[in-house]
Amino acid sequence: MLLVAGDAHPELARNIARLAGMKVVPTLVSAFADGETRIRIEADVRGSDVCVVQPTSAPTSQRLVTLALMAEAAHDAGAARVTAVVPYFGFARQDVRHNAGEPRSAQLAARILRCAGVERLVTLDLHSPALESAFEMQVIQLRADDVMLPAIQRCGLSHLSIVSPDAGGVKRAQRFAAAMAAPLAVVAKIRPRADVAVTLQVLGDVRDRACMIVDDMASTGGTIAGAAQALLAAGAAEVHAVFVHAVMAPGALERICASSVRRIMTTDSVPVVQDPRVQVVSIAPLMAEALSTLAAPVPMEPR
């Protein structure tokens, strides 16, 4: 297996390659004067199983196009199989058409990758787990639980409650609560419009307990900040937050910290700004193990 590192998160790609014992293929990602993306794989990949590592974080549309172009380049260069390693899959929030005139962007992103020659997708904690069925390719969806749960346990929090910041994240929070043998609480909220969350009430007993908010991502920070304030108002002794994808927009970290969240934990599924307030847990071992398991001789097939 060979690894092609995209421009979104080359450090993560190198760490995955090192742990999986894979060779990183030299690749040029550049642009013409007008911004048009240009790709060139600068090594022979003919007959190889090629893994392209590229989370589609901000700027999401550009990262997706770059990923598709790298997959196309590897396929046309004779790769036996192309696997897209996309730790954070952008557009996954847009898998349902809520109003007339809206696209199902997640499904379109999946079709773009398939048309580019991607035969397998390795990803982490899709925003909508049901989205996996929309991909016309093999999907290996990993869970960050394997690296996040040990990190939470090392915090040594007593009287711990696991909290889902909304109804949509209950299943994830249930897994964490079961693994930690901790009670579960849920913060009810509504979204009057995109990127805006309004907290309603806390369901579950959190009084005098250390609360760990568990979510799949932090974008504006509004959901976590609102949940933290609601938990403190309900009598929680302290509030911590853990989320998988730190796709934080400008001001998100400040918004979370201003809500009295004591500890912030996330993964390096996307590049994370170095900040002493944020503890980053690497997913490179998780990804490397998955790719090592997938490694197998593949016969060449015509496109």
QUIBEL-V388006 format. One record per run of one state. SS is the DSSP state (helix for helix, strand for strand, loop for the rest). FROM is the first residue (numbers start at 1). TO is the last residue. Records with the same first field share a line. If there is no record, write none. Layout:
# QUIBEL-V388006
SS->FROM-TO + FROM-TO
This chain:
# QUIBEL-V388006
loop->1-1 + 6-9 + 21-22 + 26-26 + 32-36 + 42-48 + 54-59 + 77-80 + 87-104 + 116-119 + 125-128 + 135-137 + 143-144 + 155-159 + 165-166 + 181-182 + 194-195 + 204-209 + 218-221 + 234-237 + 246-251 + 258-262 + 268-277 + 282-283 + 295-303
strand->2-5 + 23-25 + 27-31 + 37-41 + 49-53 + 81-86 + 120-124 + 138-142 + 160-164 + 183-193 + 196-203 + 210-217 + 238-245 + 263-267 + 278-281
helix->10-20 + 60-76 + 105-115 + 129-134 + 145-154 + 167-180 + 222-233 + 252-257 + 284-294
